[in-house]
Amino acid sequence: MANVERASHRETPETDRAAALIGQLSALRTTEPMPADAASRVAARLIDAVVVFFFLVVTDIAALLVAGYKVNTGVTVTRALDPLPMAVLYIAQLSALSAYEVAGIGLWGRTVGHRLMKLRVVGLDGQRPGLHFAARRFAVTVVPFIVLVVVWGFLWPSPWSLWPFLGALAVPAAVAASIWRSDDQRGFHDRFAGTRVLMPR
């Protein structure tokens, strides 16, 4: 009986290969985060766009109310501010949006959109990028977008006009295309700033 039991547990070439394959599969399993796919990154930016849109609308309306202009009930906003107050408003908005992006990415590795999509921006060393690299990343992508919105905002001064946003969509569209075409899911802004965007497996 003992010989039969020993024979039944005897290793064969087939069992050796099976054990080796199991070992290789176990070695491949990891909990390390992987590069975030383009769809998740676009979704995160759409969330950020909603945050930014509401911020701009609220600050525009607040500035008009502070300046003494009345909000027409549910239809339009009378916008006749002088150029100087308008310029101050846009500079304040740009500063706030810059802080949102640069501080969020540089200090915490994520904005609201990244957090909701469970994404994290890191440097090539796997650590938080820091303010310097976050500012470089911001300068390549978000600054052109905001500049287009601000400049075209002077051309179409109504706060409800969609033309500034529709025209400025060329910038995020170029970013998304560069991510989709990249083998490692890094856009041109990631390469310029030396960053990666990761997501959990």
Backbone bond lengths (Angstrom), bond angles and torsions (degrees), N, CA, C in turn:
res aa  C-N    CA-C-N  psi(-1)  N-CA   C-N-CA  omega(-1)  CA-C   N-CA-C  phi
1 M - - - 1.467 - - 1.526 111.10 -
2 A 1.339 116.43 -42.29 1.457 120.68 179.69 1.512 110.88 -62.70
3 N 1.357 115.45 -38.55 1.463 118.75 178.60 1.520 111.34 -65.05
4 V 1.350 116.22 -38.19 1.461 120.12 178.60 1.521 110.91 -63.30
5 E 1.379 115.89 -42.84 1.466 119.34 179.97 1.519 110.98 -64.27
6 R 1.384 115.90 -41.08 1.454 118.50 179.02 1.520 110.84 -64.71
7 A 1.325 116.68 -36.82 1.457 120.48 179.69 1.518 111.30 -66.79
8 S 1.345 115.25 -37.28 1.465 118.42 -179.00 1.513 112.40 -69.20
9 H 1.351 118.01 -24.31 1.459 121.93 179.27 1.525 111.86 -97.73
10 R 1.332 117.45 4.90 1.449 120.52 -177.47 1.525 109.82 -68.44
11 E 1.330 116.60 136.22 1.455 120.71 -179.38 1.520 110.35 -76.19
12 T 1.319 115.40 142.69 1.458 122.73 177.45 1.522 108.42 -123.24
13 P 1.337 117.90 164.97 1.473 118.67 177.06 1.523 112.86 -55.68
14 E 1.336 116.45 -35.69 1.464 119.74 179.92 1.518 111.59 -64.83
15 T 1.359 116.30 -44.79 1.466 119.02 179.31 1.519 111.06 -67.75
16 D 1.330 117.29 -32.91 1.466 119.80 176.79 1.528 110.85 -63.26
17 R 1.343 115.65 -44.94 1.466 119.00 179.97 1.527 111.28 -65.51
18 A 1.337 115.96 -39.12 1.462 119.48 178.77 1.522 111.00 -63.12
19 A 1.337 115.93 -43.42 1.463 119.82 179.11 1.523 111.08 -63.70
20 A 1.342 116.19 -38.80 1.463 119.72 179.23 1.525 111.08 -65.44
21 L 1.334 116.44 -41.29 1.464 120.08 178.59 1.517 111.66 -64.52
22 I 1.333 116.47 -41.05 1.465 120.15 177.87 1.519 110.30 -61.79
23 G 1.331 116.06 -41.41 1.459 119.69 178.26 1.516 112.54 -63.50
24 Q 1.341 116.55 -40.53 1.461 119.99 178.27 1.525 111.88 -65.41
25 L 1.338 116.34 -41.24 1.462 119.64 178.55 1.520 111.37 -64.69
26 S 1.339 116.51 -38.77 1.467 120.09 178.56 1.521 110.65 -64.06
27 A 1.347 115.24 -36.92 1.461 118.73 -179.88 1.524 111.69 -68.78
28 L 1.347 115.72 -29.91 1.461 119.34 -179.53 1.523 112.87 -75.12
29 R 1.326 116.67 -25.52 1.459 119.88 -178.79 1.520 109.97 -69.91
30 T 1.309 116.55 130.82 1.457 120.54 -178.88 1.523 109.32 -149.80
31 T 1.303 113.97 154.81 1.465 119.69 176.30 1.528 110.98 -101.83
32 E 1.340 116.25 6.12 1.459 119.50 179.38 1.528 110.06 -63.30
33 P 1.329 117.77 140.15 1.471 119.40 178.33 1.520 110.96 -64.53
34 M 1.315 115.62 156.22 1.458 120.94 -179.19 1.526 109.29 -117.75
35 P 1.338 117.60 164.05 1.470 119.55 178.55 1.526 111.36 -57.52
36 A 1.307 116.23 134.46 1.470 120.87 -179.76 1.519 109.93 -69.99
37 D 1.330 115.91 137.01 1.459 119.55 179.34 1.525 110.46 -75.41
38 A 1.324 114.89 161.80 1.466 120.42 -175.14 1.523 112.17 -62.15
39 A 1.339 117.40 -38.15 1.470 120.05 -178.08 1.527 111.23 -62.24
40 S 1.336 117.21 -42.63 1.469 120.81 179.21 1.520 110.92 -65.04
41 R 1.314 116.15 -38.64 1.455 119.51 -179.46 1.528 111.37 -69.17
42 V 1.323 116.73 -39.74 1.467 119.75 177.06 1.527 110.19 -64.31
43 A 1.337 116.53 -40.88 1.468 120.09 178.54 1.526 110.73 -61.58
44 A 1.334 116.90 -41.28 1.465 120.56 178.58 1.522 110.83 -61.79
45 R 1.325 116.11 -40.91 1.462 119.29 -179.54 1.526 112.16 -71.49
46 L 1.302 117.27 -31.47 1.466 119.24 175.07 1.525 110.59 -64.58
47 I 1.332 116.54 -39.34 1.469 120.23 176.04 1.525 109.83 -62.38
48 D 1.340 116.67 -45.12 1.461 120.17 177.69 1.526 111.05 -61.55
49 A 1.332 116.68 -37.08 1.468 120.10 179.23 1.520 111.10 -62.87
50 V 1.334 116.99 -38.21 1.465 120.68 177.20 1.528 109.90 -64.60
51 V 1.342 116.42 -43.68 1.466 120.69 178.25 1.524 110.14 -59.43
52 V 1.329 115.91 -47.32 1.467 120.73 -179.02 1.530 110.98 -64.03
53 F 1.325 117.21 -42.38 1.464 120.89 -179.20 1.526 111.24 -59.39
54 F 1.331 116.33 -47.96 1.462 119.00 -179.79 1.522 111.27 -65.73
55 F 1.321 117.03 -36.11 1.462 120.03 177.03 1.526 110.38 -61.83
56 L 1.329 116.78 -45.54 1.462 120.26 -179.26 1.524 111.74 -64.88
57 V 1.321 116.72 -42.38 1.464 120.20 -179.79 1.526 110.56 -63.99
58 V 1.330 116.23 -46.71 1.469 120.40 -178.01 1.523 110.77 -63.35
59 T 1.339 117.19 -44.73 1.466 119.15 -178.71 1.526 111.28 -69.51
60 D 1.330 117.51 -34.48 1.472 119.53 175.80 1.530 110.99 -62.00
61 I 1.311 115.67 -48.98 1.467 119.76 -178.78 1.525 110.76 -64.79
62 A 1.341 116.50 -41.38 1.464 120.05 178.81 1.526 110.77 -61.52
63 A 1.339 116.68 -41.60 1.464 119.84 179.60 1.520 111.27 -64.35
64 L 1.323 116.15 -40.00 1.462 119.63 178.25 1.520 111.79 -64.54
65 L 1.325 116.22 -41.07 1.466 119.91 179.82 1.520 110.92 -66.92
66 V 1.339 116.17 -42.00 1.463 119.84 178.84 1.525 110.28 -63.78
67 A 1.343 115.74 -37.06 1.466 119.53 -179.20 1.519 112.90 -75.18
68 G 1.327 117.51 -6.50 1.451 120.21 175.72 1.503 115.50 97.60
69 Y 1.337 117.08 12.14 1.458 119.73 178.35 1.514 109.76 -94.51
70 K 1.307 115.85 148.42 1.457 120.92 -174.45 1.526 110.97 -98.33
71 V 1.314 114.77 144.23 1.455 120.65 174.69 1.515 107.87 -86.78
72 N 1.322 116.96 117.64 1.462 120.47 176.57 1.519 108.89 -68.20
73 T 1.284 117.04 135.90 1.464 121.85 -170.17 1.517 112.56 -57.75
74 G 1.323 114.59 100.64 1.448 121.62 170.48 1.504 116.86 70.93
75 V 1.340 119.91 7.85 1.464 118.81 -175.22 1.525 110.87 -118.12
76 T 1.298 117.66 -71.50 1.460 121.14 -176.76 1.518 110.17 -135.46
77 V 1.317 113.96 169.28 1.457 120.54 174.47 1.517 107.65 -115.87
78 T 1.331 116.90 127.89 1.455 120.63 177.53 1.520 108.32 -73.07
79 R 1.343 116.88 115.72 1.460 119.99 -175.48 1.527 109.04 -120.47
80 A 1.297 116.47 98.68 1.459 120.07 -178.30 1.519 110.31 -134.44
81 L 1.319 116.15 35.07 1.451 120.20 -179.15 1.521 110.61 -67.08
82 D 1.309 116.45 149.98 1.454 121.53 175.09 1.529 109.80 -68.33
83 P 1.339 117.76 158.84 1.470 120.55 -177.66 1.523 114.09 -57.66
84 L 1.329 117.90 -39.04 1.463 119.59 -176.86 1.527 112.28 -64.80
85 P 1.348 119.17 -52.05 1.467 118.25 176.05 1.527 112.89 -59.04
86 M 1.336 116.82 -35.62 1.458 119.98 177.49 1.520 110.58 -62.38
87 A 1.331 116.30 -44.05 1.462 120.65 -179.88 1.525 110.74 -63.44
88 V 1.340 116.38 -41.49 1.467 120.13 177.96 1.525 110.63 -61.90
89 L 1.330 116.29 -41.62 1.461 120.42 179.29 1.521 110.89 -61.58
90 Y 1.336 116.75 -46.79 1.462 119.82 -178.18 1.527 111.54 -65.89
91 I 1.322 117.54 -38.63 1.466 120.42 178.19 1.525 110.39 -64.18
92 A 1.334 116.49 -41.53 1.468 120.20 178.03 1.524 110.69 -63.71
93 Q 1.330 116.93 -41.65 1.462 119.94 178.55 1.524 111.16 -64.84
94 L 1.322 116.84 -43.58 1.460 120.71 179.52 1.524 111.18 -62.83
95 S 1.337 116.93 -40.05 1.464 120.74 178.93 1.523 111.16 -63.95
96 A 1.334 116.41 -43.06 1.463 120.10 179.64 1.523 111.46 -65.16
97 L 1.329 117.38 -42.25 1.459 120.53 179.46 1.525 111.26 -68.37
98 S 1.327 117.05 -34.68 1.462 120.34 176.34 1.518 110.61 -63.88
99 A 1.334 116.31 -43.51 1.463 120.15 178.19 1.521 110.98 -63.79
100 Y 1.325 116.91 -39.95 1.474 121.32 178.81 1.524 110.82 -58.44
101 E 1.321 116.33 -46.50 1.465 120.61 -176.13 1.528 111.98 -77.71
102 V 1.328 116.99 -52.48 1.464 120.56 -173.41 1.522 111.23 -68.36
103 A 1.333 117.51 -46.07 1.463 119.61 179.33 1.523 110.92 -67.87
104 G 1.332 116.90 -41.20 1.461 119.43 -179.78 1.509 112.32 -60.95
105 I 1.344 116.79 -48.18 1.463 121.01 -179.32 1.521 110.99 -73.94
106 G 1.324 116.86 -45.90 1.460 120.08 -174.29 1.513 114.35 -68.23
107 L 1.332 117.56 -41.43 1.465 120.92 -174.97 1.517 113.34 -92.96
108 W 1.329 117.18 -34.66 1.471 120.13 -175.89 1.524 113.92 -118.58
109 G 1.319 117.18 -8.87 1.456 120.23 178.71 1.513 114.50 75.34
110 R 1.333 117.70 15.79 1.464 118.90 -179.02 1.522 111.27 -166.25
111 T 1.313 114.90 152.92 1.460 122.51 170.40 1.528 107.40 -103.84
112 V 1.317 116.86 -173.17 1.468 119.89 177.91 1.528 110.31 -60.19
113 G 1.327 116.20 -43.89 1.460 119.56 179.48 1.514 112.85 -62.09
114 H 1.331 117.04 -43.92 1.465 120.65 177.65 1.525 110.92 -61.32
115 R 1.318 116.21 -43.03 1.466 119.48 -177.95 1.525 111.05 -62.82
116 L 1.327 117.29 -44.86 1.464 120.08 -178.82 1.528 111.96 -66.65
117 M 1.326 117.09 -30.75 1.466 121.10 178.80 1.527 112.42 -92.31
118 K 1.339 116.59 3.46 1.468 122.89 178.59 1.528 111.94 60.83
119 L 1.310 115.65 41.54 1.458 121.71 177.05 1.522 109.56 -107.01
120 R 1.329 114.88 158.01 1.464 119.55 179.99 1.522 108.73 -143.73
121 V 1.323 115.89 131.65 1.463 121.37 177.57 1.521 108.41 -95.04
122 V 1.324 116.21 128.08 1.463 121.10 -179.61 1.521 109.19 -132.57
123 G 1.336 114.77 162.94 1.454 119.90 171.65 1.518 110.10 -78.99
124 L 1.305 116.80 179.92 1.457 120.32 -179.82 1.521 112.04 -66.60
125 D 1.332 117.13 -17.35 1.464 121.06 176.95 1.521 112.34 -88.70
126 G 1.325 117.71 1.49 1.462 121.04 178.89 1.512 114.45 86.15
127 Q 1.331 117.98 -1.42 1.457 121.87 -179.80 1.527 109.95 -98.93
128 R 1.341 115.41 172.23 1.459 119.47 177.08 1.526 110.09 -59.26
129 P 1.330 117.73 142.28 1.465 119.51 -172.35 1.528 114.65 -63.96
130 G 1.337 117.28 -32.46 1.453 119.85 -173.04 1.524 110.46 87.79
131 L 1.313 115.91 162.61 1.463 120.81 -173.00 1.523 112.58 -65.67
132 H 1.331 116.96 -35.21 1.466 119.62 -176.73 1.527 111.44 -63.20
133 F 1.331 116.40 -51.35 1.463 119.88 -178.33 1.529 111.26 -71.74
134 A 1.332 116.71 -31.92 1.467 119.42 175.82 1.527 110.52 -65.32
135 A 1.330 116.61 -37.38 1.468 120.23 178.22 1.527 110.83 -66.78
136 R 1.325 117.40 -38.38 1.468 120.37 177.33 1.528 110.21 -64.40
137 R 1.303 115.89 -42.20 1.468 120.80 179.08 1.534 110.24 -62.97
138 F 1.318 115.47 -42.30 1.465 121.81 179.72 1.525 110.85 -64.72
139 A 1.339 115.65 -41.69 1.462 120.00 -175.60 1.519 112.26 -63.83
140 V 1.329 117.13 -33.44 1.465 120.43 -176.18 1.521 112.02 -75.71
141 T 1.324 117.29 -32.91 1.470 119.77 -171.72 1.524 113.82 -113.87
142 V 1.307 117.25 -57.94 1.459 120.03 -170.49 1.523 111.88 -74.63
143 V 1.326 117.43 -36.52 1.464 119.65 -179.09 1.534 111.68 -60.34
144 P 1.353 119.80 -48.43 1.470 117.80 176.48 1.522 113.16 -58.47
145 F 1.328 116.66 -38.64 1.463 120.38 178.83 1.528 110.83 -61.72
146 I 1.332 116.31 -48.86 1.464 120.33 -177.55 1.527 110.69 -66.43
147 V 1.334 116.84 -39.80 1.461 119.76 179.29 1.525 110.54 -60.93
148 L 1.333 116.65 -42.97 1.463 119.71 178.12 1.527 111.26 -62.48
149 V 1.336 115.98 -41.90 1.463 119.39 178.85 1.523 110.71 -62.68
150 V 1.340 116.21 -44.21 1.465 119.83 -177.71 1.527 111.01 -67.22
151 V 1.340 116.55 -46.94 1.465 120.02 -178.06 1.518 110.53 -63.14
152 W 1.317 115.93 -47.01 1.457 118.42 179.73 1.524 111.86 -71.17
153 G 1.336 116.39 -20.32 1.456 119.19 174.43 1.519 112.09 -64.06
154 F 1.349 116.49 -30.65 1.457 119.42 175.46 1.526 110.94 -72.45
155 L 1.336 116.23 -31.25 1.464 119.51 -179.36 1.524 111.42 -75.84
156 W 1.347 115.72 -37.28 1.469 121.32 176.76 1.524 107.06 -119.99
157 P 1.342 118.53 83.09 1.463 121.23 -168.67 1.515 115.88 -69.35
158 S 1.308 118.94 -11.01 1.463 118.57 179.07 1.520 110.15 -67.06
159 P 1.339 119.21 129.20 1.467 120.80 -179.89 1.510 112.85 -65.62
160 W 1.328 117.99 -14.18 1.466 120.32 -179.12 1.526 111.85 -97.23
161 S 1.344 117.77 0.98 1.457 120.28 179.32 1.528 110.27 -70.83
162 L 1.326 116.67 134.32 1.462 121.63 179.52 1.518 112.48 -92.17
163 W 1.323 118.39 -7.75 1.451 120.26 -176.32 1.526 113.40 -58.44
164 P 1.337 120.23 -44.89 1.462 118.82 179.02 1.520 112.71 -58.21
165 F 1.319 117.12 -42.01 1.459 120.18 -177.89 1.525 111.55 -72.14
166 L 1.332 116.71 -40.26 1.462 119.62 -179.84 1.526 110.99 -64.69
167 G 1.323 116.80 -41.68 1.458 119.57 178.66 1.512 112.78 -67.26
168 A 1.322 116.76 -38.85 1.459 120.68 -177.76 1.519 112.99 -74.70
169 L 1.329 117.98 -9.47 1.463 120.53 178.85 1.522 112.51 -64.93
170 A 1.329 117.74 -12.28 1.464 120.01 176.80 1.522 111.47 -60.98
171 V 1.330 117.40 -32.67 1.465 120.65 -178.49 1.528 111.56 -68.85
172 P 1.353 120.16 -57.35 1.470 118.29 178.15 1.523 112.78 -62.75
173 A 1.341 118.17 -27.91 1.463 119.82 176.92 1.524 110.51 -64.87
174 A 1.322 116.95 -40.29 1.466 120.46 177.61 1.523 111.13 -66.23
175 V 1.334 116.73 -38.52 1.470 120.46 177.50 1.522 110.54 -63.20
176 A 1.335 116.75 -48.02 1.463 120.62 -179.44 1.523 111.17 -60.83
177 A 1.329 117.19 -40.62 1.466 120.34 179.50 1.519 111.26 -63.96
178 S 1.330 117.14 -39.11 1.469 119.45 179.68 1.523 111.51 -67.66
179 I 1.334 117.87 -32.08 1.468 120.78 176.99 1.522 110.05 -70.16
180 W 1.321 116.98 -45.58 1.463 121.20 -178.28 1.528 111.45 -62.10
181 R 1.317 117.37 -34.75 1.457 120.70 -176.59 1.518 112.65 -84.89
182 S 1.320 117.29 -6.56 1.464 121.29 -177.23 1.525 110.92 -89.93
183 D 1.326 116.43 137.18 1.465 120.70 178.74 1.522 111.89 -68.83
184 D 1.326 117.58 -31.95 1.465 120.96 -178.05 1.526 112.49 -102.39
185 Q 1.343 116.99 15.72 1.469 122.25 176.89 1.529 112.96 60.31
186 R 1.329 116.52 32.68 1.465 120.58 176.57 1.520 108.79 -112.18
187 G 1.335 115.27 127.56 1.449 120.08 177.82 1.515 111.32 -82.11
188 F 1.336 116.18 175.29 1.468 118.95 -179.29 1.516 111.30 -63.43
189 H 1.343 116.93 -29.14 1.465 119.45 178.64 1.525 110.87 -71.41
190 D 1.351 117.44 -33.11 1.463 120.65 175.68 1.525 110.73 -65.66
191 R 1.314 116.66 -42.61 1.462 120.21 -178.84 1.528 110.85 -67.32
192 F 1.324 116.39 -38.74 1.461 119.41 179.44 1.526 111.27 -65.70
193 A 1.326 116.41 -39.10 1.471 120.93 -176.12 1.523 112.86 -92.74
194 G 1.338 118.24 -9.41 1.463 120.15 -177.82 1.514 112.45 70.02
195 T 1.339 116.80 45.43 1.468 121.00 -178.60 1.526 110.75 -125.84
196 R 1.321 114.52 163.95 1.467 123.00 172.73 1.516 107.93 -134.60
197 V 1.327 116.79 156.03 1.462 121.84 174.59 1.523 107.33 -116.37
198 L 1.338 115.99 124.86 1.459 121.79 -175.17 1.520 110.76 -114.32
199 M 1.329 114.93 155.77 1.457 121.97 175.24 1.525 108.31 -138.10
200 P 1.353 118.30 153.53 1.469 119.88 179.20 1.520 111.41 -67.13
201 R 1.329 115.80 151.90 1.474 120.45 177.15 1.513 110.10 -75.69
